[in-house]
Amino acid sequence: MLYREAGQFKTSYAADQAIFPIPQDRYMLAGILAIAFGVVPFVLNDYWVNAILLPFLIYALAAIGLNILTGYCGQVSLGTGAFLAVGAYSSYKLMTGFPEMNMLVVFALAGLITAAVGLLFGLPSLRIKGFYLAVATLAAQFFIIWLFYKVPWFFNYNATGQITVPPRDLFGFRLTGPEAVPAVRYLVTLSIVAVLALAAKNMARGHVGRAWMAIRDMDIAAELIGIRPLRTKLLAFAVSSFYIGVAGAMMFAIYLGAAESGETFGIQQSFDVLFMIIIGGLGTVLGGFLGAAFLVLLPIGLEAVLVEGLGLSTNFAEHVKLILLGSLIIFFLIVEPHGLARLWQITKEKLRLWPFPH
C-alpha cells in the first residue's frame, strides 16, 4: 500500500517521463545519496575506503560503461582491461606533463583519449559482430597492454616499468599520493560516479539509447527505419570507452596509486567487469552497481567466513570464490539472464500489488 501509483496524477509530460515516476523511488534515491554524501564521510576509515567503497564505485563506473556497449547496444567486448589501462596511463602522462592541471580536467581528458581509442577499435563492429567482435576486442586487449609494456615513453622511462601517481590537490585538499585524505578521495569518486550514472540513465532513456537498443535487438530492421548503424555503434564504443577511461584514471590516481600494465590491467580485469554486468543485469544502470557490489563484497565475505571464521587457508578461499563466481554466472544465465536488476524489478512489481495476488 505504500508503493504504488494509485492517487498519483501526472499533470505534465515532464512528470510522466521522469526517471523515477513513483515518488517513493525518488525518496529512496534521495535518502541513499544523503547518507552517502552526508553521513559516510564522517564515519569511514582507511579500510572502508580502500577495501570497499573506492573499488565498488570505480568498478561500478566501469561496469556502467561496458553495459552501455554490451547491454544497451549489443556489442560484445573483452577489452575492458585495456581501456582501463588507457585511462590510467593517459591520466599519468597528463599529471606528469601538466602538473598544474586540475584533476577533474585530467579525468575528463583521460576519458576523451580512451574514447578516441575506443572509436578506433570499434571500427570492426561495422563488419563483424558477436563472437568475432569479441575476438577483435580481445586482440585490442593484448595489443594495448603490450604497447604500454614495451614503449618506455608511457611510463616515463622508469626502470621498473611501473607508473606511480604524483601528489595532487583538488580545491585545496590532497586527493592523490600518500598524504591523500580518505574522505576527499571518497567524495570525489562518489561525485563523479553519481554524475556519470545519471548521464547514462538519461542517455538510455533518450533517442540515443533507443537507437542503441534497436541496433541490439535487430540491426537490419533498425537500419530500415532510419537508424544509421555506423554512427550508432561508434557512438556506443566512444561513450562506453569514455566511462571506462574515467574509471581507469580514478583507479590509478585515487584508488591504487601505482600500476603496471600487465599486472594491473590484464585480461582478468576484462572478465571481472563482464561478470559484473552479467550478474548485475545487462542493459541497466542499476546492474552496474549491483554487479560491482556483489563482486567486491563476495571476496571480503568469503574471507571473513572461511579464513577468519573457519580457519581455512587463503588459497582455499580464493578457489571457493572462483567456483562460486562461475556457478553464479551459470545460474543467472539459465534462471534469470537479466541478473540482479531484474530480480529487484520483480520485487518492486510485487510490492505495487501487495497484498493482492500477482
Residue pairs with C-beta under 8 A, 6 or more apart in sequence:
1 354
1 355
2 24
3 22
3 24
3 348
3 351
3 352
3 354
4 22
4 351
4 352
4 353
5 21
5 22
5 352
8 22
8 23
10 16
10 21
15 21
17 205
19 201
19 202
19 205
20 26
20 29
33 194
36 190
37 187
37 190
40 53
40 186
41 183
41 186
41 187
42 183
44 53
44 182
44 183
44 186
45 182
46 182
49 182
49 185
49 186
50 182
50 255
51 300
52 296
52 297
52 300
53 186
53 189
53 190
54 185
54 186
54 189
54 254
54 255
55 255
55 292
55 296
56 292
56 293
56 296
56 297
57 189
57 190
57 193
57 292
58 189
58 193
58 247
58 250
58 251
58 254
58 255
59 247
59 272
59 273
59 276
59 292
59 295
59 296
60 193
60 197
60 288
60 289
60 291
60 292
60 293
61 192
61 193
61 196
61 197
61 243
61 244
61 246
61 247
61 250
61 288
62 80
62 84
62 243
62 244
62 247
62 248
62 273
62 276
62 288
62 292
63 273
63 276
63 277
63 280
63 287
63 288
63 289
63 291
63 292
64 196
64 197
64 200
64 243
64 285
64 288
64 289
65 80
65 83
65 239
65 240
65 241
65 242
65 243
65 244
65 247
66 77
66 80
66 240
66 244
66 273
66 274
66 276
66 277
66 288
67 277
67 282
67 283
67 284
67 285
67 287
67 288
68 200
68 203
68 204
68 212
68 236
68 239
68 240
68 243
69 75
69 77
69 236
69 237
69 240
70 76
70 77
70 274
70 277
70 282
71 277
71 281
71 282
71 283
71 284
71 287
72 204
72 209
72 212
72 213
72 216
72 236
72 283
73 212
73 213
73 215
73 216
73 232
73 233
73 236
73 240
74 129
74 212
74 215
74 216
74 217
75 122
75 125
75 129
75 133
75 233
75 236
75 237
76 129
76 130
76 131
76 133
76 134
76 137
77 133
77 134
77 137
77 240
77 270
78 134
78 135
78 137
78 138
78 141
78 267
78 270
78 271
78 274
79 121
79 137
79 138
79 140
79 141
79 144
79 270
80 141
80 244
80 269
80 270
80 273
80 274
81 141
81 145
81 265
81 266
81 267
81 268
81 269
81 270
81 273
82 140
82 141
82 142
82 143
82 144
82 145
82 265
82 270
83 114
83 117
83 118
83 144
83 241
83 244
83 245
83 248
84 244
84 245
84 247
84 248
84 251
84 265
84 269
85 144
85 145
85 148
85 248
85 259
85 261
85 264
85 265
86 110
86 113
86 114
86 117
86 144
86 241
86 245
86 248
87 110
87 111
87 113
87 114
87 244
87 245
87 246
87 247
87 248
87 249
87 251
87 252
88 110
88 163
88 248
88 249
88 251
88 252
88 253
88 259
88 264
88 265
89 148
89 154
89 155
89 163
89 252
89 261
90 109
90 110
90 113
90 114
90 245
90 249
91 106
91 107
91 110
91 248
91 249
91 252
91 253
92 155
92 156
92 163
92 165
92 252
92 253
93 154
94 101
94 106
94 109
94 110
95 101
95 106
95 165
95 166
95 168
95 176
95 253
96 156
96 166
99 166
102 170
103 168
103 169
103 170
103 175
103 176
103 188
103 253
104 170
104 192
106 249
106 253
107 192
107 246
107 249
107 250
107 253
108 246
110 245
110 246
110 248
110 249
111 241
111 242
111 243
111 245
111 246
111 249
112 242
112 245
113 245
114 241
114 242
114 244
114 245
114 246
114 248
115 238
115 239
115 241
115 242
115 245
116 238
117 144
117 241
118 237
118 238
118 240
118 241
118 242
118 244
118 245
119 234
119 237
119 238
119 241
121 136
121 137
121 140
121 237
122 233
122 234
122 236
122 237
122 238
122 241
123 234
124 133
124 136
125 133
125 136
125 233
125 234
125 237
126 229
126 230
126 233
126 234
128 136
129 219
138 267
138 270
141 267
141 270
142 267
145 261
145 262
145 265
145 266
147 154
148 154
148 155
148 261
149 161
149 261
149 262
152 158
154 163
154 261
155 161
155 162
155 163
156 163
158 164
160 260
161 260
161 261
162 258
162 259
162 260
163 252
163 258
163 259
163 260
164 257
164 258
165 176
165 177
165 252
165 253
165 256
165 257
165 258
166 176
166 177
167 174
167 176
167 177
167 178
167 179
167 180
168 174
168 175
168 176
168 177
168 253
169 175
170 184
170 188
173 181
173 184
174 180
174 181
174 184
175 181
175 184
175 185
175 188
175 253
175 254
176 253
176 254
176 257
177 257
178 257
180 254
185 254
185 255
188 254
189 250
189 254
189 255
192 246
192 250
196 243
196 246
197 285
197 288
197 289
200 243
200 285
201 285
203 209
203 239
204 212
204 285
208 235
211 222
211 227
211 232
212 232
212 236
213 283
214 221
214 222
214 225
214 227
215 222
215 227
215 229
215 232
215 233
215 236
216 283
219 229
222 229
222 232
223 229
244 273
248 265
251 259
252 258
252 259
252 264
256 264
259 265
272 295
275 291
275 295
275 325
275 329
276 288
276 291
276 292
276 294
276 295
277 287
277 288
277 291
277 339
278 291
278 329
278 332
278 333
278 339
279 290
279 291
279 294
279 295
279 328
279 329
279 332
279 339
279 340
280 286
280 287
280 288
280 289
280 290
280 291
280 292
280 294
280 339
280 340
280 341
281 287
281 290
281 291
281 338
281 339
281 340
281 341
281 342
282 337
282 338
282 339
283 338
284 338
284 339
284 341
286 341
286 344
287 338
287 339
287 340
287 341
290 339
290 340
290 341
290 344
291 339
291 340
294 340
295 325
298 321
298 324
298 325
299 317
299 321
302 317
302 320
302 321
302 324
303 314
303 317
306 312
306 316
306 317
306 320
307 313
307 314
307 317
332 339
332 340
336 342
336 343
349 358
350 358
